[in-house]
């Protein structure tokens, strides 16, 4: 997602990076039990929602710019 989103718009690319961060937080919580992220659920949802917003805005921006 992070790589493909960069071809749409830079906002979508930033959203792709946030998806990568969100997935990394989930994987850290599941596969590295010695590491605990404070309020991990909040951070996972915040990065995921931010990513969806940025991807949607990037797609809309590309559609309106005629690229």
TORPA-4810 file (N, C-alpha, C, O; in nm, 3 decimals):
<nodes>
NODE_1_0.083_-0.118_0.000_0.000_0.000_0.000_0.087_0.124_0.000_0.061_0.220_-0.074_X
NODE_2_0.190_0.123_0.083_0.275_0.241_0.094_0.342_0.273_-0.039_0.355_0.390_-0.075_X
NODE_3_0.385_0.172_-0.112_0.454_0.196_-0.238_0.355_0.236_-0.348_0.380_0.330_-0.422_X
NODE_4_0.243_0.165_-0.358_0.147_0.195_-0.464_0.079_0.329_-0.446_0.046_0.396_-0.544_X
NODE_5_0.057_0.370_-0.322_-0.011_0.496_-0.295_0.071_0.616_-0.339_0.015_0.722_-0.367_X
NODE_6_0.203_0.601_-0.346_0.286_0.715_-0.388_0.261_0.753_-0.532_0.287_0.867_-0.571_X
NODE_7_0.209_0.661_-0.614_0.180_0.691_-0.754_0.050_0.767_-0.773_0.025_0.818_-0.882_X
NODE_8_-0.032_0.777_-0.670_-0.160_0.845_-0.681_-0.143_0.994_-0.654_-0.175_1.078_-0.738_X
NODE_9_-0.093_1.025_-0.537_-0.074_1.164_-0.493_0.013_1.159_-0.369_0.020_1.055_-0.302_X
NODE_10_0.079_1.266_-0.336_0.167_1.262_-0.219_0.089_1.246_-0.089_0.142_1.191_0.008_X
NODE_11_-0.035_1.293_-0.084_-0.117_1.271_0.037_-0.151_1.124_0.051_-0.150_1.069_0.161_X
NODE_12_-0.181_1.060_-0.060_-0.208_0.916_-0.057_-0.081_0.840_-0.017_-0.089_0.739_0.054_X
NODE_13_0.033_0.887_-0.061_0.160_0.825_-0.020_0.182_0.835_0.129_0.228_0.740_0.192_X
NODE_14_0.150_0.952_0.186_0.162_0.969_0.331_0.064_0.876_0.403_0.096_0.822_0.509_X
NODE_15_-0.054_0.857_0.347_-0.149_0.764_0.404_-0.098_0.621_0.398_-0.119_0.543_0.492_X
NODE_16_-0.032_0.586_0.290_0.029_0.453_0.279_0.135_0.430_0.386_0.147_0.320_0.440_X
NODE_17_0.211_0.533_0.414_0.312_0.522_0.521_0.244_0.504_0.656_0.292_0.426_0.739_X
NODE_18_0.134_0.575_0.679_0.062_0.558_0.806_0.002_0.418_0.819_-0.003_0.364_0.930_X
NODE_19_-0.042_0.359_0.709_-0.089_0.220_0.713_0.027_0.128_0.755_0.008_0.036_0.833_X
NODE_20_0.145_0.155_0.702_0.263_0.076_0.738_0.293_0.089_0.887_0.325_-0.010_0.952_X
NODE_21_0.284_0.210_0.940_0.306_0.232_1.084_0.200_0.160_1.167_0.232_0.098_1.268_X
NODE_22_0.076_0.168_1.124_-0.033_0.100_1.194_-0.010_-0.051_1.198_-0.025_-0.114_1.302_X
NODE_23_0.025_-0.108_1.084_0.051_-0.252_1.079_0.172_-0.291_1.162_0.175_-0.398_1.223_X
NODE_24_0.272_-0.204_1.166_0.390_-0.232_1.248_0.355_-0.232_1.397_0.407_-0.313_1.473_X
NODE_25_0.267_-0.142_1.437_0.223_-0.140_1.576_0.146_-0.267_1.612_0.164_-0.323_1.720_X
NODE_26_0.061_-0.312_1.521_-0.013_-0.435_1.544_0.082_-0.553_1.553_0.070_-0.636_1.644_X
NODE_27_0.176_-0.562_1.459_0.271_-0.673_1.459_0.360_-0.673_1.583_0.390_-0.779_1.637_X
NODE_28_0.400_-0.555_1.627_0.482_-0.548_1.748_0.406_-0.602_1.868_0.462_-0.676_1.948_X
NODE_29_0.281_-0.565_1.880_0.200_-0.613_1.991_0.176_-0.762_1.987_0.165_-0.826_2.092_X
NODE_30_0.167_-0.820_1.866_0.137_-0.962_1.853_0.260_-1.051_1.861_0.255_-1.159_1.919_X
NODE_31_0.370_-1.007_1.803_0.485_-1.095_1.785_0.604_-1.063_1.874_0.699_-1.141_1.879_X
NODE_32_0.603_-0.950_1.942_0.712_-0.914_2.032_0.652_-0.883_2.169_0.629_-0.767_2.204_X
NODE_33_0.626_-0.989_2.247_0.557_-0.967_2.375_0.639_-0.887_2.476_0.583_-0.832_2.571_X
NODE_34_0.769_-0.879_2.458_0.852_-0.805_2.554_0.840_-0.653_2.534_0.881_-0.577_2.622_X
NODE_35_0.786_-0.610_2.422_0.769_-0.467_2.394_0.623_-0.430_2.413_0.534_-0.492_2.354_X
NODE_36_0.599_-0.331_2.495_0.462_-0.282_2.513_0.455_-0.136_2.472_0.536_-0.053_2.514_X
NODE_37_0.358_-0.106_2.391_0.335_0.032_2.347_0.221_0.087_2.432_0.111_0.031_2.430_X
NODE_38_0.246_0.194_2.505_0.137_0.251_2.586_0.020_0.296_2.497_0.041_0.360_2.394_X
NODE_39_-0.101_0.262_2.537_-0.222_0.297_2.464_-0.215_0.249_2.319_-0.249_0.324_2.227_X
NODE_40_-0.171_0.127_2.298_-0.149_0.076_2.163_-0.276_0.078_2.079_-0.271_0.109_1.960_X
NODE_41_-0.389_0.044_2.138_-0.515_0.046_2.063_-0.547_0.184_2.008_-0.593_0.198_1.895_X
NODE_42_-0.524_0.285_2.090_-0.548_0.423_2.045_-0.457_0.457_1.928_-0.504_0.512_1.828_X
NODE_43_-0.329_0.425_1.939_-0.234_0.461_1.834_-0.260_0.383_1.705_-0.244_0.437_1.596_X
NODE_44_-0.300_0.258_1.717_-0.333_0.180_1.597_-0.453_0.243_1.526_-0.449_0.263_1.404_X
NODE_45_-0.558_0.274_1.600_-0.676_0.333_1.538_-0.649_0.474_1.486_-0.699_0.511_1.380_X
NODE_46_-0.572_0.552_1.557_-0.541_0.688_1.513_-0.462_0.686_1.381_-0.493_0.763_1.290_X
NODE_47_-0.362_0.599_1.372_-0.283_0.593_1.249_-0.366_0.535_1.134_-0.351_0.577_1.020_X
NODE_48_-0.451_0.438_1.164_-0.535_0.378_1.060_-0.636_0.479_1.007_-0.652_0.492_0.885_X
NODE_49_-0.703_0.550_1.094_-0.801_0.650_1.049_-0.733_0.765_0.975_-0.785_0.813_0.875_X
NODE_50_-0.619_0.807_1.024_-0.543_0.911_0.954_-0.501_0.865_0.815_-0.503_0.943_0.720_X
NODE_51_-0.462_0.739_0.804_-0.422_0.684_0.675_-0.539_0.681_0.578_-0.524_0.720_0.462_X
NODE_52_-0.654_0.636_0.624_-0.772_0.632_0.536_-0.809_0.772_0.489_-0.841_0.793_0.372_X
NODE_53_-0.803_0.867_0.580_-0.833_1.006_0.544_-0.736_1.058_0.439_-0.778_1.117_0.339_X
NODE_54_-0.607_1.037_0.460_-0.507_1.087_0.365_-0.518_1.018_0.229_-0.502_1.083_0.126_X
NODE_55_-0.545_0.888_0.229_-0.559_0.817_0.102_-0.681_0.870_0.027_-0.674_0.894_-0.094_X
NODE_56_-0.792_0.887_0.097_-0.913_0.939_0.031_-0.890_1.079_-0.023_-0.929_1.110_-0.136_X
NODE_57_-0.827_1.164_0.056_-0.799_1.300_0.009_-0.703_1.300_-0.109_-0.718_1.381_-0.201_X
NODE_58_-0.607_1.211_-0.108_-0.514_1.200_-0.220_-0.582_1.158_-0.348_-0.553_1.210_-0.456_X
NODE_59_-0.675_1.062_-0.337_-0.750_1.018_-0.455_-0.839_1.131_-0.505_-0.845_1.155_-0.626_X
NODE_60_-0.907_1.199_-0.415_-0.991_1.312_-0.457_-0.909_1.422_-0.520_-0.950_1.482_-0.619_X
NODE_61_-0.793_1.450_-0.464_-0.708_1.556_-0.518_-0.659_1.519_-0.658_-0.651_1.605_-0.746_X
NODE_62_-0.627_1.391_-0.678_-0.584_1.349_-0.811_-0.697_1.360_-0.911_-0.676_1.404_-1.024_X
NODE_63_-0.819_1.322_-0.870_-0.933_1.329_-0.961_-0.965_1.473_-1.001_-0.999_1.500_-1.116_X
NODE_64_-0.954_1.565_-0.907_-0.987_1.704_-0.939_-0.877_1.775_-1.017_-0.904_1.874_-1.086_X
NODE_65_-0.754_1.726_-1.007_-0.645_1.793_-1.076_-0.637_1.747_-1.222_-0.571_1.813_-1.303_X
NODE_66_-0.703_1.635_-1.256_-0.703_1.589_-1.393_-0.575_1.517_-1.432_-0.545_1.503_-1.551_X
NODE_67_-0.499_1.472_-1.333_-0.373_1.401_-1.363_-0.398_1.261_-1.412_-0.304_1.189_-1.443_X
</nodes>
